[in-house]
């Protein structure tokens, strides 16, 4: 098992738009949220290659709860 210490976890948000035009207003339905940061991305990559990973991070507040839920959903 690989244990990953996530010292700087983050909430990565991606916004998708249908088209991109200079000077126009762009609207998106909802961002795609992913638990991110170098260590969590590495754990995700290792897990996708079949490794058993345990991610350890200090999390707090509403954003921390969201990151914890996203990590749990991915099995990290």
N, C-alpha and C positions, 0 to 999 in steps of 0.2 A: 504494500500500500504506500502511496505517495501522500505525505502530509504537506500541504501548502499553507504558508503563513502569508495571508493577504494583509499587508501593512497599509495599503492605500486603496481599499475597495471604493468603487464608484458606481453610480447609476448612469449607464450609457443610454442616451436617447437618440433615436433615429427618426427623422421626419421624412415621410415620402410624399412627393407631389407628382401629379400627372405630367405637367409640363413646367418648364422654367423659362420665364421671359423677363428680360431686363426692364426695370421700372414698373412691374406689375405686382399686385398683391397675390400672394400664394397662400392657399388654405390647405390644411391637412386634417384628416379626420381625427387621428389620435397617434401619438408617438409610439414607436416600438421601444420598450424598455428592456434592458438586459443588465444583469449584474456584471460589472466590468472592473477594469484595473489589470495591470500586468499579471499578477498572480492568479486571479480568477480566470483570465483568458488562457493562461498556461494550463490550469487545472481542467478547463473545458476541452482544450486541445488534447491533453493526455487522456482524458476520459473517452473522447471520440475515437482514440486509437486503441481502446480496450483496457487502459490502466484503471486501477481502483484508486480513487483520489478522495482525500478529506481536506476541505478548505476550512481554515481557522481564521476568523477576522473579528475585530472589535467593531461592533455596530451599535448605533444609538439613534433615537428619534424616529420620526415617520419614514425618513429615507432609509435608515438602517433596517427597519422592519420590512420595507419593500425589497431591499437587497436580499435579506434573509429568506423571504418568500420565493424570490426568483432563483436563489441558489438551491433551495430545497426542491423546487419544481424540476430543476435540472439534475438533481441527485448529487450536488456538490456539498 
